[in-house]
């Protein structure tokens, strides 16, 4: 079953660990799903397009990524 939900930027950023500026840059480059303008300065994304984007990414080799420092 596909999701028909529309999600805002904060929720997109929870699903995809990218900054807002990176998301918009990738949208401009055509490598990230486009947002929809709802008017009044409100934009959203189709949740299913974000999930499909994540599923299309190649598997990463986590052993080559240094662990984040504990704060």
N, C-alpha and C positions, 0 to 999 in steps of 0.2 A: 504494500500500500504506500502510495506517495503522499508526502505532506503538502498540504495546501496553505500552510501557515506563512505569514509574512513576518519577517523579523527585522529589528532595528540594528544599528551598527554595534551597540554594546553586546548584543547577543551573538552577532556574527563574530566579533572579536573573542568571545568565549569559546566558540567552536573552532575558529581558525586562529592560531597564536601569532597574529600579525598586527602591527599597529595600524591605526586608521590611515595614516599617510601611505603606508605600503599597500593597503587594500585599494585605495583610490589610484595609486600609481599603476598597480597591476590591472585595474579596471581599464584605465586609459590605454594600456599596452595590449588589452584584449586577452589577458591571461587569467582573469578573475571574473566571476559572474557579475553582470551589470546590475546596478540598483534600479529601483523603480521610484519615480518622483510621484508622491501622492498629493503634492501641492502644499502650500504654506510652509515650505522649508522642511517637510517631512519626507524622508526617503526610507525605503525598506528593500529587503532582498527576499526572494522566494527561498524558504528554508530548504526545499528539496534541491535547488540548484547549488546551494552551499554544500549539502551532504554529497551530492554527485561530484562536485569539485574535489572534495576531500577523498572520496573513493577513487578518483582518477589519478591521484598522486602516486608516484612510485614508492615502493617500500623503502624506508631509509635504513641505513646501517647504524643503529644506535650506539654500537661499540666505538664508532669513530667520533662521537660527539662527547666532548668533555662534560663531566657532571657539573651542574650549577653549584656555586658556593652556597653553603648554608649560612643564613644570617642569624 
